[in-house]
Amino acid sequence: MTVWTPRIDPHARAKFSGIADALMEDICLGVLRAGDALPPQRVIASALGVDLTTVTRAINEARVRGLITARRGSGTAIAEGAELAAGDFLGKKPAAAAPLLDMSMNIPPQPEGMILGRDIANTITALMKSQRGTLHMGYRDSIGSEPDRRAALLWLHPHIETIRYEHVALAPGAQAALAAIFDAALNRGAKICAGEVTYPGLKALAEARRMSVLPLQMDKDGIIPESFAAACRAHHPEALYVIPSIDNPTATTLPESRRKDIAAIARQHNVLIIEDDAYGMLLNKPITPITAYAPERSWYIATLSKCLTPALRLAYVVAPGETELQHLGAALRVTAQMSSPLFSAVVSQWINDGAADGIVKAIRAESTARQALARTILHGIDYTAHPQGHHIWLPLPAPWTAANFCAQASHAGLAVVPASAFSLAPRAPMEAVRVSLGAAPNRDVLEQWLRMLADQLSTVPQAMRAVV
């Protein structure tokens, strides 16, 4: 087995791509073959006289090109089919390279030993072979078929014991559900309360509907009930939007006492509650949703994008009553027609045979492992996270601003999201970034990304460096 001798292609546009280009050339020339080992990254950095971050970028570039593979405990080696991958890459030079290390997208991690794409394909094959297979290829009611709504009821009942079948609907994702709720339940130009930093999809939707979103103060436990009460007295909002568990972006989780207080305030001031419980299924110890304390005024959204996979584009919605559900169905019919019958049937099958619970447990375990890895690598750095969450909320030390940190990180090939993307005010309440842990294909890659993040934090902003 050959061990690669590192070098840099002198014609490359940057040192990291030069290392990847040299590796690719040696594969094409037959110097390296599938299974041949690469030296440790620190050895490559020392041999070439470059910093470790450059080598990490090169290794990730080689992985993106399909040249190498990494296995826990056995290092990095030339991948099977690397010659074909190198040839394919040489035939398509992208005009503009996207960030190689994308920690901006908040998606669930791929659990070790599980291939969800394969599981989806196998389930679809089985469904289409069944006697009712062709039924999954046609149109359905906008709120979903009875079997799929029954499966949703089974999925949600452990979390909301008072839930009724007559109040349950399907929607093609949480954003579509939120849009339909806005159209079904709120007036044009309505005022809505939300945390001072919140889900960007809410901001975009409110702007499109010409609605005002009033920022509520937050602390380490999430939205402060007193701030909500004050906003109700001063502005008379129609609704409150809240992510109660593993908030996006702050990663805070409302304790049960605050959930009860928020429900009581909403009832006192006749305010609707829109509870976006995207991450509630991930908690090791579930907390009762706010909806359970004020069901007559609550819209509950449980997307499957964060606890199963966004590929299915499915969310379950609980309406306050049957009339409200009819209005929701009419709104969905106008904007989205229906959820995918085939993907809805896939999820129903998984719920009914227990596979969905197994996937959630595996994703929960993988997120827990990734958060533990983050705690190790970012030890001594102040940030907020939930042990089962997909992301961390990272306040930046002075003199960093979120804007210059994101710009400098992007230049180094690392993508994160600034606080301004979530802020309801023109200026974000803090200099912070959201860092997502789920997009990395495995923990080895995540470790490299996190070390790059830590290295970035330890540098001085470009604007602060002395000019001589």
Phi, psi and omega per residue, in radians:
M1 nan 2.206 3.140
T2 -1.391 2.395 2.981
V3 -1.833 2.185 -2.991
W4 -1.138 2.437 2.991
T5 -1.658 1.971 -3.015
P6 -1.128 2.572 3.027
R7 -2.749 2.947 3.125
I8 -2.118 2.228 3.051
D9 -1.131 2.091 -3.069
P10 -1.188 -0.257 -3.111
H11 -1.634 0.012 -3.064
A12 -1.275 2.714 -3.115
R13 -1.320 -0.380 -3.140
A14 -2.637 2.787 -3.082
K15 -1.082 -0.728 -3.086
F16 -1.128 -0.733 3.127
S17 -1.238 -0.493 3.081
G18 -1.132 -0.645 3.080
I19 -1.157 -0.786 3.126
A20 -1.126 -0.695 3.129
D21 -1.106 -0.731 3.132
A22 -1.133 -0.705 3.098
L23 -1.075 -0.778 -3.133
M24 -1.112 -0.704 3.134
E25 -1.111 -0.719 3.141
D26 -1.169 -0.539 3.052
I27 -1.193 -0.794 -3.131
C28 -1.107 -0.596 -3.118
L29 -1.419 -0.116 -3.133
G30 1.472 0.089 3.078
V31 -1.119 -0.637 3.124
L32 -2.062 2.495 3.130
R33 -2.274 2.914 -3.130
A34 -0.921 2.293 3.133
G35 1.674 -0.305 3.106
D36 -1.126 2.444 -3.029
A37 -1.514 2.614 2.958
L38 -1.743 2.572 3.072
P39 -1.137 2.807 3.036
P40 -1.007 2.655 -3.056
Q41 -1.043 -0.658 -3.133
R42 -1.167 -0.571 3.097
V43 -1.193 -0.726 3.094
I44 -1.084 -0.782 -3.137
A45 -1.047 -0.759 -3.138
S46 -1.161 -0.725 -3.114
A47 -1.141 -0.611 -3.074
L48 -1.666 -0.173 -3.119
G49 1.222 0.596 3.107
V50 -2.102 2.943 -3.135
D51 -1.429 2.873 -3.063
L52 -1.128 -0.587 3.140
T53 -1.067 -0.690 3.111
T54 -1.074 -0.747 3.131
V55 -1.164 -0.706 3.113
T56 -1.051 -0.744 3.093
R57 -1.101 -0.694 3.134
A58 -1.122 -0.748 3.141
I59 -1.114 -0.731 3.118
N60 -1.196 -0.626 3.058
E61 -1.096 -0.740 3.115
A62 -1.126 -0.625 3.118
R63 -1.206 -0.720 3.093
V64 -1.049 -0.643 3.141
R65 -1.321 -0.146 -3.138
G66 1.440 0.364 -3.059
L67 -1.524 -0.514 -3.009
I68 -2.320 2.877 3.072
T69 -2.415 2.648 -3.132
A70 -2.247 2.398 3.068
R71 -2.233 2.409 -3.111
R72 -1.006 2.184 3.071
G73 1.550 -0.182 -3.099
S74 -2.175 0.188 3.048
G75 1.336 -2.818 -3.073
T76 -1.976 2.429 -3.097
A77 -2.492 2.882 3.090
I78 -1.146 2.327 -3.048
A79 -1.401 2.711 2.947
E80 -1.076 2.364 3.136
G81 1.379 0.244 -3.099
A82 -1.116 -0.586 3.126
E83 -1.092 -0.767 3.110
L84 -1.137 -0.732 3.134
A85 -1.077 -0.702 3.126
A86 -1.115 -0.743 3.111
G87 -1.099 -0.725 3.111
D88 -1.086 -0.740 -3.092
F89 -1.144 -0.705 -3.135
L90 -1.124 -0.395 -3.131
G91 -1.500 -0.161 -3.127
K92 -2.435 1.708 3.091
K93 -1.605 1.977 -3.122
P94 -1.177 2.523 -3.136
A95 -1.192 -0.680 -3.132
A96 -2.458 2.137 -3.095
A97 -1.368 2.306 3.046
A98 -1.381 2.847 3.079
P99 -0.953 2.311 -3.090
L100 -1.297 -0.560 -3.024
L101 -2.017 1.652 -2.990
D102 -1.676 1.736 3.068
M103 -1.828 0.436 -3.105
S104 -1.715 -0.405 -3.034
M105 -1.656 2.128 -3.039
N106 -1.576 1.475 -3.132
I107 -2.083 2.727 3.113
P108 -1.191 2.564 3.127
P109 -1.281 2.702 3.026
Q110 -1.359 2.029 -3.137
P111 -1.127 2.540 3.093
E112 -1.100 2.363 3.109
G113 1.398 0.112 -3.118
M114 -2.244 2.335 3.112
I115 -2.109 1.683 -3.019
L116 -1.143 -0.607 3.108
G117 -1.028 -0.730 3.100
R118 -1.149 -0.710 -3.140
D119 -1.120 -0.695 3.095
I120 -1.088 -0.809 -3.126
A121 -1.070 -0.745 -3.131
N122 -1.135 -0.697 -3.141
T123 -1.181 -0.728 3.101
I124 -1.066 -0.751 3.121
T125 -1.033 -0.790 -3.138
A126 -1.135 -0.719 3.140
L127 -1.112 -0.738 -3.094
M128 -1.239 -0.388 3.102
K129 -1.445 -0.233 -3.110
S130 -1.325 2.911 -3.115
Q131 -1.089 -0.494 -3.105
R132 -1.708 0.238 -3.023
G133 -0.976 -0.757 -3.075
T134 -1.181 -0.340 3.128
L135 -1.159 -0.381 -3.122
H136 -1.432 0.023 -3.089
M137 -1.875 0.047 -3.089
G138 -1.939 -2.892 3.129
Y139 -1.505 2.666 3.093
R140 -2.297 2.994 3.007
D141 -1.041 2.568 -3.075
S142 -1.061 -0.448 3.138
I143 -1.642 0.037 3.104
G144 1.838 2.804 3.114
S145 -1.348 2.840 3.126
E146 -1.045 -0.820 3.127
P147 -1.030 -0.667 -3.124
D148 -1.266 -0.618 3.090
R149 -1.236 -0.590 3.062
R150 -1.140 -0.687 3.085
A151 -1.127 -0.703 3.088
A152 -1.062 -0.722 3.108
L153 -1.057 -0.775 3.115
L154 -1.078 -0.670 -3.121
W155 -1.200 -0.699 -3.013
L156 -1.563 -0.392 -3.000
H157 -1.000 -0.687 3.108
P158 -1.061 -0.372 -3.094
H159 -1.724 -0.537 3.092
I160 -2.284 1.643 -3.007
E161 -1.148 -0.443 -3.095
T162 -1.507 0.053 -3.065
I163 -1.084 2.516 3.120
R164 -2.128 2.533 3.135
Y165 -0.987 -0.670 -3.088
E166 -1.131 -0.169 -3.104
H167 -1.887 0.047 -2.970
V168 -1.806 2.389 3.097
A169 -2.432 2.831 3.007
L170 -1.859 2.585 3.068
A171 -2.450 2.651 -3.136
P172 -1.382 1.132 3.130
G173 1.793 2.789 -3.082
A174 -1.156 -0.621 -3.122
Q175 -1.155 -0.726 3.080
A176 -1.129 -0.674 3.095
A177 -1.102 -0.762 -3.135
L178 -1.113 -0.746 3.116
A179 -1.083 -0.735 -3.135
A180 -1.178 -0.652 3.092
I181 -1.126 -0.749 3.091
F182 -0.980 -0.805 -3.092
D183 -1.258 -0.561 -3.068
A184 -1.456 -0.528 -2.923
A185 -2.121 -0.281 -3.036
L186 -2.059 2.676 3.085
N187 -1.466 2.644 3.023
R188 -1.042 2.367 -3.121
G189 1.388 0.208 -3.119
A190 -1.112 2.730 3.019
K191 -1.719 2.366 -3.109
I192 -2.254 2.460 3.041
C193 -1.713 2.565 3.063
A194 -2.779 2.902 3.074
G195 -1.035 2.679 -3.049
E196 -1.086 -0.445 2.880
V197 -2.123 2.339 -2.992
T198 -2.662 3.086 -3.119
Y199 -0.973 2.166 -3.100
P200 -1.058 -0.490 3.114
G201 -1.083 -0.577 3.066
L202 -1.147 -0.791 -3.135
K203 -1.030 -0.804 -3.110
A204 -1.135 -0.713 -3.111
L205 -1.193 -0.743 3.124
A206 -1.106 -0.690 3.114
E207 -1.114 -0.739 3.132
A208 -1.124 -0.563 -3.131
R209 -1.618 0.087 -3.119
R210 0.991 0.769 3.102
M211 -1.850 2.642 3.111
S212 -1.697 2.342 3.075
V213 -1.935 2.061 -3.079
L214 -1.601 2.157 -3.093
P215 -1.328 2.352 3.072
L216 -1.883 2.498 3.125
Q217 -1.154 2.568 -3.127
M218 -2.284 2.698 3.014
D219 -2.362 -2.789 -3.056
K220 -1.131 -0.259 3.115
D221 -1.859 0.130 3.111
G222 1.783 -2.654 -3.119
I223 -1.025 2.359 3.128
I224 -1.547 2.081 -3.075
P225 -0.954 -0.663 -3.128
E226 -1.095 -0.592 3.090
S227 -1.176 -0.661 3.078
F228 -1.124 -0.780 3.136
A229 -1.081 -0.725 3.129
A230 -1.123 -0.698 3.117
A231 -1.147 -0.632 3.107
C232 -1.123 -0.743 -3.134
R233 -1.180 -0.663 -3.028
A234 -1.507 -0.576 -2.950
H235 -2.147 -0.193 3.114
H236 0.906 1.028 -3.126
P237 -1.202 2.767 3.082
E238 -1.496 -0.494 -3.020
A239 -2.640 2.768 2.975
L240 -2.047 2.277 3.011
Y241 -1.828 2.269 -3.072
V242 -2.556 2.415 2.979
I243 -1.848 1.727 -2.924
P244 -1.312 -0.521 -3.053
S245 -2.096 2.273 -3.137
I246 0.868 1.038 -3.049
D247 -0.878 2.499 3.033
N248 -1.830 1.866 0.410
P249 -1.908 -0.139 -2.868
T250 -1.352 -0.214 3.140
A251 1.179 0.194 3.109
T252 -1.388 2.740 3.104
T253 -2.259 2.159 -3.126
L254 -1.156 2.187 3.050
P255 -1.188 2.842 -3.063
E256 -1.014 -0.667 -3.113
S257 -1.081 -0.702 3.114
R258 -1.198 -0.624 3.115
R259 -1.081 -0.748 3.102
K260 -1.126 -0.748 -3.139
D261 -1.103 -0.753 -3.136
I262 -1.107 -0.723 3.110
A263 -1.090 -0.720 -3.135
A264 -1.157 -0.721 3.124
I265 -1.124 -0.754 3.130
A266 -1.074 -0.705 3.133
R267 -1.179 -0.724 -3.123
Q268 -1.079 -0.654 -3.054
H269 -1.836 0.199 3.082
N270 0.980 0.879 -3.125
V271 -1.915 2.358 3.043
L272 -1.297 2.608 3.081
I273 -1.964 2.196 3.009
I274 -1.924 1.824 -3.036
E275 -1.757 1.904 -3.122
D276 -1.678 1.565 -3.016
D277 -1.661 1.036 -3.054
A278 -1.135 -0.527 -2.983
Y279 -1.989 0.031 -3.048
G280 -1.040 -0.594 -3.122
M281 -1.186 -0.269 -3.096
L282 -1.440 -0.284 -3.056
L283 -1.184 2.361 3.037
N284 -1.112 -0.660 3.109
K285 -2.088 1.702 -3.083
P286 -1.027 2.560 3.080
I287 -2.002 2.409 -3.113
T288 -0.990 2.247 3.111
P289 -1.107 2.712 3.087
I290 -1.038 -0.609 -3.126
T291 -0.925 -0.627 -3.109
A292 -1.135 -0.407 -3.117
Y293 -1.610 -0.257 3.108
A294 -2.602 1.076 -3.037
P295 -1.117 -0.453 -3.061
E296 -1.261 -0.205 -3.111
R297 -2.299 0.250 -3.034
S298 -1.944 2.385 2.942
W299 -1.881 2.115 -3.065
Y300 -1.957 2.209 3.128
I301 -2.026 2.184 3.084
A302 -2.168 1.601 3.103
T303 -1.284 2.663 3.058
L304 -1.703 0.025 -3.080
S305 -1.183 -0.521 -3.058
K306 -1.708 -0.340 -3.116
C307 -1.926 -0.251 3.034
L308 -2.135 -1.435 3.095
T309 -2.871 2.470 3.082
P310 -1.203 -0.250 -3.105
A311 -1.094 -0.429 -3.089
L312 -1.431 -0.285 3.112
R313 0.811 1.071 -3.083
L314 -2.477 2.403 3.038
A315 -2.410 2.583 3.040
Y316 -1.789 2.435 -3.098
V317 -2.192 2.372 3.027
V318 -1.978 2.099 -3.137
A319 -1.590 2.795 3.112
P320 -1.123 -0.488 -3.097
G321 -2.860 3.119 -3.093
E322 -1.182 -0.679 3.122
T323 -1.110 -0.776 3.129
E324 -1.095 -0.606 3.115
L325 -1.149 -0.669 3.086
Q326 -1.088 -0.721 3.098
H327 -1.128 -0.677 3.101
L328 -1.095 -0.781 3.124
G329 -1.030 -0.709 3.115
A330 -1.124 -0.705 3.131
A331 -1.178 -0.715 3.104
L332 -1.121 -0.647 -3.137
R333 -1.081 -0.674 -3.120
V334 -1.259 -0.707 -2.972
T335 -1.683 -0.603 -3.014
A336 -2.344 -0.129 -3.109
Q337 1.216 -1.060 -3.103
M338 -3.009 2.926 2.961
S339 -1.367 2.794 3.098
S340 -1.080 2.060 3.113
P341 -1.053 -0.632 -3.106
L342 -1.206 -0.826 3.125
F343 -1.196 -0.601 3.070
S344 -1.068 -0.706 3.126
A345 -1.179 -0.623 3.077
V346 -1.030 -0.865 -3.117
V347 -1.142 -0.718 3.114
S348 -1.035 -0.729 3.102
Q349 -1.065 -0.784 -3.140
W350 -1.108 -0.684 3.121
I351 -1.160 -0.789 -3.066
N352 -1.207 -0.575 -3.130
D353 -1.705 0.048 3.069
G354 1.563 -0.093 -3.118
A355 -1.101 -0.632 -3.119
A356 -1.065 -0.748 3.093
D357 -1.055 -0.703 3.122
G358 -1.122 -0.682 3.125
I359 -1.158 -0.764 3.127
V360 -1.047 -0.774 3.138
K361 -1.081 -0.704 -3.141
A362 -1.179 -0.727 3.103
I363 -1.155 -0.715 3.094
R364 -1.031 -0.780 -3.141
A365 -1.142 -0.708 3.136
E366 -1.169 -0.722 3.092
S367 -1.102 -0.694 3.113
T368 -1.077 -0.744 3.125
A369 -1.145 -0.675 -3.134
R370 -1.223 -0.646 3.073
Q371 -1.143 -0.649 3.089
A372 -1.123 -0.685 3.087
L373 -1.109 -0.725 3.108
A374 -1.087 -0.723 3.135
R375 -1.078 -0.620 -3.140
T376 -1.228 -0.842 -3.049
I377 -1.306 -0.597 -3.119
L378 -1.715 0.406 3.141
H379 -0.981 2.277 -3.122
G380 1.590 -0.145 3.103
I381 -1.721 2.286 -3.095
D382 -1.412 2.109 3.067
Y383 -2.709 2.936 3.130
T384 -1.977 2.394 3.118
A385 -2.733 2.850 2.999
H386 -1.964 2.456 -3.069
P387 -0.989 -0.454 3.126
Q388 -1.911 0.236 -3.068
G389 -1.486 2.885 3.125
H390 -1.636 -0.133 -3.020
H391 -2.514 2.952 3.008
I392 -2.221 2.692 3.101
W393 -1.961 2.011 -2.926
L394 -2.008 1.713 2.997
P395 -1.135 2.420 -3.028
L396 -1.658 2.375 3.086
P397 -1.257 2.570 3.053
A398 -1.084 2.543 0.144
P399 -1.654 0.309 -3.133
W400 -1.116 2.496 2.830
T401 -1.971 2.763 -3.138
A402 -1.064 -0.653 -3.099
A403 -1.123 -0.864 -3.082
N404 -1.318 -0.461 3.065
F405 -1.159 -0.806 -3.138
C406 -1.108 -0.697 -3.139
A407 -1.135 -0.774 -3.105
Q408 -1.235 -0.653 3.091
A409 -1.127 -0.705 3.128
S410 -1.107 -0.686 3.107
H411 -1.085 -0.558 3.102
A412 -1.474 -0.043 3.099
G413 1.646 0.380 -3.096
L414 -2.186 2.172 -3.092
A415 -1.875 2.161 3.014
V416 -2.316 3.047 -3.028
V417 -2.018 2.244 -3.130
P418 -1.345 2.767 -3.134
A419 -1.027 -0.517 -3.112
S420 -1.046 -0.469 3.133
A421 -1.175 -0.370 -3.077
F422 -1.908 -0.212 -2.994
S423 -1.338 2.423 3.059
L424 -1.501 -0.306 3.122
A425 -1.660 2.752 3.107
P426 -0.981 -0.564 3.106
R427 -2.056 2.249 -3.126
A428 -1.068 2.545 -3.114
P429 -1.195 -0.205 3.123
M430 -2.710 2.790 3.020
E431 -1.555 1.840 -3.048
A432 -2.669 2.869 3.057
V433 -2.369 2.629 2.986
R434 -1.688 2.302 -3.128
V435 -2.093 2.091 -3.095
S436 -1.702 2.412 -3.050
L437 -1.800 -0.130 -2.980
G438 -1.482 -0.411 -3.017
A439 -1.288 -0.428 3.108
A440 -1.052 2.348 -3.053
P441 -1.155 -0.410 3.108
N442 -2.789 3.068 -3.063
R443 -1.236 -0.541 3.105
D444 -1.079 -0.778 3.106
V445 -1.158 -0.741 3.116
L446 -1.018 -0.711 3.125
E447 -1.029 -0.748 3.104
Q448 -1.084 -0.774 -3.124
W449 -1.104 -0.746 -3.129
L450 -1.164 -0.630 3.099
R451 -1.162 -0.654 3.053
M452 -1.097 -0.706 3.104
L453 -1.070 -0.810 3.130
A454 -1.098 -0.710 3.090
D455 -1.078 -0.714 3.138
Q456 -1.084 -0.729 3.135
L457 -1.128 -0.490 -3.089
S458 -1.442 -0.141 3.139
T459 -1.552 3.029 3.109
V460 -1.745 2.380 3.087
P461 -0.948 2.473 -3.113
Q462 -0.923 -0.706 -3.080
A463 -1.164 -0.349 -3.071
M464 -1.631 -0.148 -3.094
R465 -1.286 2.525 -3.104
A466 -1.143 2.467 3.068
V467 -1.857 2.196 -3.139
V468 -2.215 nan nan
